[in-house]
Amino acid sequence: MPLNASFDGPAGAAAKVSIIDSGFRLSGLPTSMLLTPSVEYYEKLPELGSWSFLVESSKGRKVLFDLGGPSDISLFPPQVAEAVEKADAKIEVTRTVADILIENGIEPAHIDSVILSHGHWDHVGDITVFPSTTELVVGPGFKEVYYPGYPTKPDVELSERYFEGRNVREIDFSSGNKSCIKYGAFRAIDFFGDGSFFLLDTPGHAVGHIAGLARTTTSPDTFIFMGGDVCHHGGEIRPSPYLPIPSQVRSFHSSSLNSHHTSYLDGDLYREWNIQRGRKPNDTFFDPILAVDISQAIQSIKEVQEADAQDNVFFVFAHDMQICGVVDFFPESANNWKSKEWKGKALWSFLGDFTPAALSNH
């Protein structure tokens, strides 16, 4: 399905894009913290990563979209560790995004900007390893809520050290900003000015939540959509009126980053089970819970669904574990995602999470 009027924007150059797995893993989170309605036999979420994206413009400017989870939770205000403990969750970290960049010949000083989808602790890593010349880019309203950080603002998740000596630039999506355009349903900013990378206004989950859209090829155009926490599970964005569950679903299972196999699932089984749960045939399996504005979060999901249905748009949210064993992580490029069929392999694999419940009600 080509880009249509529901997801249309200006032409431009291609960016270089890589998906970075820092090794951060968060396990044991109750599903009820993030998603509703509940699913039998699915009381806890599987182990979650938090992806970062390296984006390079046509002229060589390098930025990071999100920094993944932190290597040391003690660097954050005490309420972060308290929340993890209260949730009975477990954190494991092998390295940081900066470590991985350095290992592959990219010094932190080479990064012009770190862009945060939002300010939650499992996305912000540790920006202090980047020099003061690396600016911090955030969404609308971020400064008012977070700046100048804990303890001056006792309830926020970021310490003052996160902002000290660093330019913090807040994106302006207002109608008065002549640089703000429309890309599909979204208010957007052409970040590099060459049409290769756009920041999109996707409010609801957190104050200042933004997404990224990188053009990965031209003639024809393909894109990677960096969703942040627009959703936390594939069943929170699919199915949709634009992307119903097919009768036969390709499922690409991964037991490790290097071990995987393909199987096929009966899409009709999951559709019928979802209807038995009180949902409509093309309703998502879940609705969001964790949001500063639920109605805005749902609206953002609806707008993303239009992009998600395009076969030249690869939507990857920050905790999308279905891409493990499918994509090539950094230092490999993600630009050839379409020719490598990553989207088709990962798109419906999340249905496997529901198999015990669907079969028990069949």
TORKOL-4160 file (C-alpha; in steps of 0.2 Angstrom, whole numbers, padded with zeros to 4 digits, m for minus):
362
<pt num="1" X="0000" Y="0000" Z="0000"/>
<pt num="2" X="0008" Y="0016" Z="m0005"/>
<pt num="3" X="0008" Y="0032" Z="0005"/>
<pt num="4" X="m0009" Y="0040" Z="0003"/>
<pt num="5" X="m0018" Y="0056" Z="0008"/>
<pt num="6" X="m0019" Y="0050" Z="0026"/>
<pt num="7" X="0000" Y="0049" Z="0027"/>
<pt num="8" X="0008" Y="0062" Z="0015"/>
<pt num="9" X="0022" Y="0074" Z="0017"/>
<pt num="10" X="0036" Y="0083" Z="0008"/>
<pt num="11" X="0049" Y="0074" Z="m0002"/>
<pt num="12" X="0067" Y="0074" Z="0004"/>
<pt num="13" X="0084" Y="0065" Z="0006"/>
<pt num="14" X="0087" Y="0049" Z="0015"/>
<pt num="15" X="0095" Y="0048" Z="0032"/>
<pt num="16" X="0106" Y="0034" Z="0038"/>
<pt num="17" X="0097" Y="0025" Z="0052"/>
<pt num="18" X="0103" Y="0011" Z="0065"/>
<pt num="19" X="0093" Y="0004" Z="0079"/>
<pt num="20" X="0104" Y="0002" Z="0095"/>
<pt num="21" X="0101" Y="m0011" Z="0108"/>
<pt num="22" X="0111" Y="m0006" Z="0123"/>
<pt num="23" X="0107" Y="m0022" Z="0132"/>
<pt num="24" X="0095" Y="m0014" Z="0145"/>
<pt num="25" X="0081" Y="m0026" Z="0150"/>
<pt num="26" X="0067" Y="m0023" Z="0162"/>
<pt num="27" X="0057" Y="m0039" Z="0167"/>
<pt num="28" X="0043" Y="m0043" Z="0179"/>
<pt num="29" X="0031" Y="m0028" Z="0175"/>
<pt num="30" X="0013" Y="m0032" Z="0178"/>
<pt num="31" X="0003" Y="m0030" Z="0162"/>
<pt num="32" X="m0010" Y="m0021" Z="0172"/>
<pt num="33" X="0002" Y="m0006" Z="0174"/>
<pt num="34" X="0002" Y="m0002" Z="0156"/>
<pt num="35" X="m0013" Y="m0011" Z="0147"/>
<pt num="36" X="m0031" Y="m0015" Z="0148"/>
<pt num="37" X="m0042" Y="m0025" Z="0147"/>
<pt num="38" X="m0033" Y="m0040" Z="0155"/>
<pt num="39" X="m0028" Y="m0056" Z="0146"/>
<pt num="40" X="m0029" Y="m0072" Z="0155"/>
<pt num="41" X="m0012" Y="m0081" Z="0156"/>
<pt num="42" X="m0004" Y="m0064" Z="0152"/>
<pt num="43" X="m0002" Y="m0056" Z="0169"/>
<pt num="44" X="0016" Y="m0050" Z="0167"/>
<pt num="45" X="0025" Y="m0042" Z="0152"/>
<pt num="46" X="0039" Y="m0052" Z="0144"/>
<pt num="47" X="0056" Y="m0045" Z="0146"/>
<pt num="48" X="0057" Y="m0027" Z="0139"/>
<pt num="49" X="0071" Y="m0018" Z="0130"/>
<pt num="50" X="0072" Y="0001" Z="0126"/>
<pt num="51" X="0078" Y="0005" Z="0109"/>
<pt num="52" X="0089" Y="0020" Z="0104"/>
<pt num="53" X="0091" Y="0026" Z="0086"/>
<pt num="54" X="0106" Y="0034" Z="0078"/>
<pt num="55" X="0101" Y="0045" Z="0064"/>
<pt num="56" X="0113" Y="0054" Z="0052"/>
<pt num="57" X="0108" Y="0067" Z="0040"/>
<pt num="58" X="0113" Y="0068" Z="0021"/>
<pt num="59" X="0126" Y="0081" Z="0027"/>
<pt num="60" X="0133" Y="0070" Z="0041"/>
<pt num="61" X="0125" Y="0077" Z="0056"/>
<pt num="62" X="0122" Y="0064" Z="0069"/>
<pt num="63" X="0108" Y="0063" Z="0082"/>
<pt num="64" X="0101" Y="0050" Z="0094"/>
<pt num="65" X="0083" Y="0047" Z="0097"/>
<pt num="66" X="0081" Y="0041" Z="0115"/>
<pt num="67" X="0095" Y="0034" Z="0125"/>
<pt num="68" X="0088" Y="0018" Z="0131"/>
<pt num="69" X="0087" Y="0013" Z="0149"/>
<pt num="70" X="0100" Y="0018" Z="0162"/>
<pt num="71" X="0116" Y="0009" Z="0166"/>
<pt num="72" X="0114" Y="0014" Z="0184"/>
<pt num="73" X="0097" Y="0017" Z="0192"/>
<pt num="74" X="0106" Y="0026" Z="0207"/>
<pt num="75" X="0110" Y="0041" Z="0196"/>
<pt num="76" X="0091" Y="0045" Z="0196"/>
<pt num="77" X="0080" Y="0052" Z="0210"/>
<pt num="78" X="0076" Y="0039" Z="0223"/>
<pt num="79" X="0058" Y="0038" Z="0217"/>
<pt num="80" X="0063" Y="0029" Z="0202"/>
<pt num="81" X="0071" Y="0014" Z="0211"/>
<pt num="82" X="0056" Y="0014" Z="0223"/>
<pt num="83" X="0044" Y="0013" Z="0208"/>
<pt num="84" X="0054" Y="m0002" Z="0201"/>
<pt num="85" X="0054" Y="m0011" Z="0218"/>
<pt num="86" X="0036" Y="m0008" Z="0221"/>
<pt num="87" X="0032" Y="m0015" Z="0204"/>
<pt num="88" X="0043" Y="m0031" Z="0209"/>
<pt num="89" X="0052" Y="m0028" Z="0193"/>
<pt num="90" X="0070" Y="m0032" Z="0189"/>
<pt num="91" X="0083" Y="m0022" Z="0179"/>
<pt num="92" X="0098" Y="m0029" Z="0170"/>
<pt num="93" X="0110" Y="m0019" Z="0160"/>
<pt num="94" X="0126" Y="m0024" Z="0150"/>
<pt num="95" X="0132" Y="m0008" Z="0143"/>
<pt num="96" X="0126" Y="0010" Z="0138"/>
<pt num="97" X="0122" Y="0018" Z="0121"/>
<pt num="98" X="0138" Y="0028" Z="0123"/>
<pt num="99" X="0148" Y="0013" Z="0126"/>
<pt num="100" X="0142" Y="0005" Z="0110"/>
<pt num="101" X="0145" Y="0021" Z="0100"/>
<pt num="102" X="0163" Y="0022" Z="0106"/>
<pt num="103" X="0166" Y="0003" Z="0102"/>
<pt num="104" X="0161" Y="0007" Z="0084"/>
<pt num="105" X="0172" Y="0022" Z="0082"/>
<pt num="106" X="0159" Y="0036" Z="0086"/>
<pt num="107" X="0164" Y="0047" Z="0100"/>
<pt num="108" X="0150" Y="0055" Z="0111"/>
<pt num="109" X="0157" Y="0072" Z="0104"/>
<pt num="110" X="0151" Y="0067" Z="0087"/>
<pt num="111" X="0133" Y="0067" Z="0092"/>
<pt num="112" X="0125" Y="0084" Z="0089"/>
<pt num="113" X="0109" Y="0081" Z="0098"/>
<pt num="114" X="0100" Y="0069" Z="0109"/>
<pt num="115" X="0082" Y="0069" Z="0106"/>
<pt num="116" X="0070" Y="0062" Z="0119"/>
<pt num="117" X="0053" Y="0055" Z="0115"/>
<pt num="118" X="0049" Y="0060" Z="0133"/>
<pt num="119" X="0057" Y="0061" Z="0150"/>
<pt num="120" X="0053" Y="0044" Z="0158"/>
<pt num="121" X="0068" Y="0036" Z="0166"/>
<pt num="122" X="0069" Y="0020" Z="0154"/>
<pt num="123" X="0071" Y="0031" Z="0139"/>
<pt num="124" X="0084" Y="0045" Z="0145"/>
<pt num="125" X="0099" Y="0034" Z="0148"/>
<pt num="126" X="0114" Y="0045" Z="0155"/>
<pt num="127" X="0116" Y="0061" Z="0144"/>
<pt num="128" X="0130" Y="0067" Z="0156"/>
<pt num="129" X="0143" Y="0055" Z="0146"/>
<pt num="130" X="0140" Y="0067" Z="0131"/>
<pt num="131" X="0149" Y="0084" Z="0131"/>
<pt num="132" X="0140" Y="0100" Z="0134"/>
<pt num="133" X="0141" Y="0103" Z="0115"/>
<pt num="134" X="0128" Y="0089" Z="0113"/>
<pt num="135" X="0111" Y="0098" Z="0114"/>
<pt num="136" X="0096" Y="0090" Z="0122"/>
<pt num="137" X="0080" Y="0091" Z="0112"/>
<pt num="138" X="0063" Y="0089" Z="0120"/>
<pt num="139" X="0045" Y="0090" Z="0116"/>
<pt num="140" X="0032" Y="0104" Z="0121"/>
<pt num="141" X="0030" Y="0107" Z="0139"/>
<pt num="142" X="0045" Y="0097" Z="0144"/>
<pt num="143" X="0055" Y="0112" Z="0152"/>
<pt num="144" X="0040" Y="0117" Z="0163"/>
<pt num="145" X="0038" Y="0100" Z="0170"/>
<pt num="146" X="0056" Y="0094" Z="0172"/>
<pt num="147" X="0068" Y="0109" Z="0172"/>
<pt num="148" X="0079" Y="0111" Z="0181"/>
<pt num="149" X="0077" Y="0094" Z="0188"/>
<pt num="150" X="0077" Y="0085" Z="0205"/>
<pt num="151" X="0079" Y="0090" Z="0219"/>
<pt num="152" X="0073" Y="0108" Z="0215"/>
<pt num="153" X="0058" Y="0099" Z="0207"/>
<pt num="154" X="0056" Y="0085" Z="0219"/>
<pt num="155" X="0043" Y="0075" Z="0209"/>
<pt num="156" X="0053" Y="0073" Z="0193"/>
<pt num="157" X="0063" Y="0058" Z="0187"/>
<pt num="158" X="0078" Y="0068" Z="0180"/>
<pt num="159" X="0092" Y="0075" Z="0192"/>
<pt num="160" X="0099" Y="0092" Z="0190"/>
<pt num="161" X="0115" Y="0085" Z="0183"/>
<pt num="162" X="0105" Y="0080" Z="0168"/>
<pt num="163" X="0103" Y="0098" Z="0162"/>
<pt num="164" X="0118" Y="0107" Z="0169"/>
<pt num="165" X="0129" Y="0116" Z="0157"/>
<pt num="166" X="0119" Y="0110" Z="0142"/>
<pt num="167" X="0107" Y="0118" Z="0129"/>
<pt num="168" X="0090" Y="0111" Z="0131"/>
<pt num="169" X="0079" Y="0115" Z="0115"/>
<pt num="170" X="0061" Y="0113" Z="0116"/>
<pt num="171" X="0052" Y="0109" Z="0100"/>
<pt num="172" X="0038" Y="0121" Z="0095"/>
<pt num="173" X="0023" Y="0113" Z="0086"/>
<pt num="174" X="0012" Y="0128" Z="0088"/>
<pt num="175" X="0002" Y="0136" Z="0073"/>
<pt num="176" X="0013" Y="0151" Z="0075"/>
<pt num="177" X="0029" Y="0142" Z="0071"/>
<pt num="178" X="0032" Y="0144" Z="0052"/>
<pt num="179" X="0043" Y="0129" Z="0053"/>
<pt num="180" X="0029" Y="0117" Z="0058"/>
<pt num="181" X="0021" Y="0107" Z="0044"/>
<pt num="182" X="0009" Y="0093" Z="0042"/>
<pt num="183" X="0015" Y="0075" Z="0039"/>
<pt num="184" X="0000" Y="0064" Z="0038"/>
<pt num="185" X="m0011" Y="0068" Z="0053"/>
<pt num="186" X="0004" Y="0074" Z="0063"/>
<pt num="187" X="0011" Y="0092" Z="0066"/>
<pt num="188" X="0029" Y="0090" Z="0061"/>
<pt num="189" X="0046" Y="0098" Z="0061"/>
<pt num="190" X="0059" Y="0094" Z="0048"/>
<pt num="191" X="0074" Y="0092" Z="0060"/>
<pt num="192" X="0089" Y="0093" Z="0048"/>
<pt num="193" X="0080" Y="0104" Z="0035"/>
<pt num="194" X="0083" Y="0091" Z="0021"/>
<pt num="195" X="0067" Y="0081" Z="0022"/>
<pt num="196" X="0076" Y="0066" Z="0029"/>
<pt num="197" X="0070" Y="0066" Z="0047"/>
<pt num="198" X="0055" Y="0073" Z="0055"/>
<pt num="199" X="0049" Y="0075" Z="0073"/>
<pt num="200" X="0031" Y="0072" Z="0076"/>
<pt num="201" X="0019" Y="0078" Z="0089"/>
<pt num="202" X="0012" Y="0063" Z="0098"/>
<pt num="203" X="0005" Y="0069" Z="0115"/>
<pt num="204" X="m0004" Y="0059" Z="0128"/>
<pt num="205" X="0008" Y="0046" Z="0136"/>
<pt num="206" X="0019" Y="0059" Z="0144"/>
<pt num="207" X="0021" Y="0078" Z="0144"/>
<pt num="208" X="0030" Y="0083" Z="0128"/>
<pt num="209" X="0029" Y="0065" Z="0120"/>
<pt num="210" X="0036" Y="0066" Z="0102"/>
<pt num="211" X="0040" Y="0053" Z="0089"/>
<pt num="212" X="0053" Y="0052" Z="0075"/>
<pt num="213" X="0051" Y="0048" Z="0056"/>
<pt num="214" X="0066" Y="0045" Z="0046"/>
<pt num="215" X="0066" Y="0042" Z="0027"/>
<pt num="216" X="0077" Y="0027" Z="0024"/>
<pt num="217" X="0076" Y="0026" Z="0005"/>
<pt num="218" X="0070" Y="0037" Z="m0009"/>
<pt num="219" X="0063" Y="0032" Z="m0026"/>
<pt num="220" X="0053" Y="0024" Z="m0018"/>
<pt num="221" X="0052" Y="0032" Z="m0002"/>
<pt num="222" X="0052" Y="0021" Z="0014"/>
<pt num="223" X="0052" Y="0026" Z="0032"/>
<pt num="224" X="0056" Y="0020" Z="0050"/>
<pt num="225" X="0044" Y="0027" Z="0062"/>
<pt num="226" X="0051" Y="0029" Z="0080"/>
<pt num="227" X="0036" Y="0028" Z="0091"/>
<pt num="228" X="0043" Y="0030" Z="0109"/>
<pt num="229" X="0029" Y="0025" Z="0121"/>
<pt num="230" X="0015" Y="0029" Z="0109"/>
<pt num="231" X="0011" Y="0011" Z="0113"/>
<pt num="232" X="0019" Y="m0002" Z="0124"/>
<pt num="233" X="0013" Y="m0018" Z="0115"/>
<pt num="234" X="0009" Y="m0022" Z="0097"/>
<pt num="235" X="m0009" Y="m0026" Z="0103"/>
<pt num="236" X="m0011" Y="m0008" Z="0108"/>
<pt num="237" X="m0010" Y="m0002" Z="0090"/>
<pt num="238" X="m0015" Y="m0017" Z="0080"/>
<pt num="239" X="m0027" Y="m0022" Z="0073"/>
<pt num="240" X="m0034" Y="m0006" Z="0066"/>
<pt num="241" X="m0047" Y="m0001" Z="0053"/>
<pt num="242" X="m0032" Y="0001" Z="0042"/>
<pt num="243" X="m0024" Y="m0015" Z="0046"/>
<pt num="244" X="m0036" Y="m0030" Z="0051"/>
<pt num="245" X="m0029" Y="m0046" Z="0056"/>
<pt num="246" X="m0026" Y="m0057" Z="0041"/>
<pt num="247" X="m0033" Y="m0075" Z="0041"/>
<pt num="248" X="m0016" Y="m0082" Z="0041"/>
<pt num="249" X="m0003" Y="m0073" Z="0051"/>
<pt num="250" X="0016" Y="m0075" Z="0048"/>
<pt num="251" X="0024" Y="m0076" Z="0065"/>
<pt num="252" X="0043" Y="m0074" Z="0067"/>
<pt num="253" X="0048" Y="m0081" Z="0084"/>
<pt num="254" X="0065" Y="m0077" Z="0092"/>
<pt num="255" X="0072" Y="m0087" Z="0107"/>
<pt num="256" X="0088" Y="m0077" Z="0106"/>
<pt num="257" X="0095" Y="m0063" Z="0096"/>
<pt num="258" X="0103" Y="m0076" Z="0084"/>
<pt num="259" X="0090" Y="m0090" Z="0085"/>
<pt num="260" X="0073" Y="m0089" Z="0076"/>
<pt num="261" X="0060" Y="m0097" Z="0066"/>
<pt num="262" X="0045" Y="m0093" Z="0056"/>
<pt num="263" X="0027" Y="m0101" Z="0059"/>
<pt num="264" X="0010" Y="m0097" Z="0054"/>
<pt num="265" X="m0005" Y="m0093" Z="0066"/>
<pt num="266" X="m0024" Y="m0094" Z="0063"/>
<pt num="267" X="m0028" Y="m0075" Z="0062"/>
<pt num="268" X="m0047" Y="m0079" Z="0063"/>
<pt num="269" X="m0044" Y="m0087" Z="0080"/>
<pt num="270" X="m0037" Y="m0071" Z="0088"/>
<pt num="271" X="m0050" Y="m0060" Z="0080"/>
<pt num="272" X="m0064" Y="m0071" Z="0087"/>
<pt num="273" X="m0056" Y="m0071" Z="0104"/>
<pt num="274" X="m0055" Y="m0053" Z="0104"/>
<pt num="275" X="m0073" Y="m0051" Z="0100"/>
<pt num="276" X="m0077" Y="m0063" Z="0114"/>
<pt num="277" X="m0068" Y="m0051" Z="0125"/>
<pt num="278" X="m0080" Y="m0037" Z="0120"/>
<pt num="279" X="m0070" Y="m0029" Z="0107"/>
<pt num="280" X="m0075" Y="m0025" Z="0089"/>
<pt num="281" X="m0067" Y="m0035" Z="0075"/>
<pt num="282" X="m0054" Y="m0021" Z="0071"/>
<pt num="283" X="m0052" Y="m0014" Z="0089"/>
<pt num="284" X="m0035" Y="m0016" Z="0096"/>
<pt num="285" X="m0032" Y="m0029" Z="0110"/>
<pt num="286" X="m0028" Y="m0016" Z="0123"/>
<pt num="287" X="m0031" Y="0002" Z="0127"/>
<pt num="288" X="m0017" Y="0013" Z="0136"/>
<pt num="289" X="m0017" Y="0015" Z="0155"/>
<pt num="290" X="m0001" Y="0024" Z="0158"/>
<pt num="291" X="m0004" Y="0042" Z="0151"/>
<pt num="292" X="m0005" Y="0060" Z="0157"/>
<pt num="293" X="m0020" Y="0062" Z="0146"/>
<pt num="294" X="m0029" Y="0045" Z="0141"/>
<pt num="295" X="m0039" Y="0054" Z="0127"/>
<pt num="296" X="m0024" Y="0061" Z="0119"/>
<pt num="297" X="m0014" Y="0045" Z="0120"/>
<pt num="298" X="m0029" Y="0036" Z="0111"/>
<pt num="299" X="m0029" Y="0049" Z="0098"/>
<pt num="300" X="m0011" Y="0048" Z="0095"/>
<pt num="301" X="m0013" Y="0029" Z="0093"/>
<pt num="302" X="m0026" Y="0032" Z="0080"/>
<pt num="303" X="m0015" Y="0043" Z="0070"/>
<pt num="304" X="m0001" Y="0032" Z="0071"/>
<pt num="305" X="m0012" Y="0017" Z="0065"/>
<pt num="306" X="m0013" Y="0026" Z="0048"/>
<pt num="307" X="0005" Y="0026" Z="0046"/>
<pt num="308" X="0007" Y="0008" Z="0053"/>
<pt num="309" X="m0004" Y="0002" Z="0039"/>
<pt num="310" X="0007" Y="0008" Z="0025"/>
<pt num="311" X="0019" Y="m0005" Z="0018"/>
<pt num="312" X="0033" Y="0007" Z="0016"/>
<pt num="313" X="0033" Y="0013" Z="0035"/>
<pt num="314" X="0041" Y="0002" Z="0048"/>
<pt num="315" X="0034" Y="0007" Z="0065"/>
<pt num="316" X="0045" Y="0002" Z="0080"/>
<pt num="317" X="0040" Y="0008" Z="0097"/>
<pt num="318" X="0053" Y="0009" Z="0111"/>
<pt num="319" X="0049" Y="m0008" Z="0119"/>
<pt num="320" X="0045" Y="m0018" Z="0104"/>
<pt num="321" X="0053" Y="m0035" Z="0108"/>
<pt num="322" X="0046" Y="m0043" Z="0092"/>
<pt num="323" X="0060" Y="m0035" Z="0082"/>
<pt num="324" X="0073" Y="m0046" Z="0091"/>
<pt num="325" X="0080" Y="m0059" Z="0080"/>
<pt num="326" X="0072" Y="m0049" Z="0065"/>
<pt num="327" X="0081" Y="m0033" Z="0063"/>
<pt num="328" X="0100" Y="m0030" Z="0062"/>
<pt num="329" X="0105" Y="m0019" Z="0077"/>
<pt num="330" X="0119" Y="m0006" Z="0076"/>
<pt num="331" X="0132" Y="m0005" Z="0070"/>
<pt num="332" X="0122" Y="m0013" Z="0055"/>
<pt num="333" X="0111" Y="m0001" Z="0045"/>
<pt num="334" X="0092" Y="m0002" Z="0046"/>
<pt num="335" X="0090" Y="0007" Z="0029"/>
<pt num="336" X="0086" Y="m0009" Z="0020"/>
<pt num="337" X="0072" Y="m0015" Z="0032"/>
<pt num="338" X="0059" Y="m0016" Z="0017"/>
<pt num="339" X="0070" Y="m0027" Z="0006"/>
<pt num="340" X="0074" Y="m0038" Z="0021"/>
<pt num="341" X="0056" Y="m0040" Z="0025"/>
<pt num="342" X="0058" Y="m0035" Z="0043"/>
<pt num="343" X="0040" Y="m0027" Z="0045"/>
<pt num="344" X="0032" Y="m0043" Z="0038"/>
<pt num="345" X="0041" Y="m0054" Z="0050"/>
<pt num="346" X="0038" Y="m0043" Z="0066"/>
<pt num="347" X="0021" Y="m0036" Z="0062"/>
<pt num="348" X="0009" Y="m0049" Z="0070"/>
<pt num="349" X="0022" Y="m0059" Z="0081"/>
<pt num="350" X="0014" Y="m0052" Z="0097"/>
<pt num="351" X="m0001" Y="m0063" Z="0094"/>
<pt num="352" X="0009" Y="m0077" Z="0102"/>
<pt num="353" X="0007" Y="m0068" Z="0119"/>
<pt num="354" X="m0011" Y="m0072" Z="0118"/>
<pt num="355" X="m0011" Y="m0090" Z="0112"/>
<pt num="356" X="m0015" Y="m0098" Z="0129"/>
<pt num="357" X="m0030" Y="m0087" Z="0132"/>
<pt num="358" X="m0036" Y="m0088" Z="0114"/>
<pt num="359" X="m0035" Y="m0107" Z="0114"/>
<pt num="360" X="m0043" Y="m0109" Z="0131"/>
<pt num="361" X="m0058" Y="m0099" Z="0124"/>
<pt num="362" X="m0059" Y="m0108" Z="0107"/>
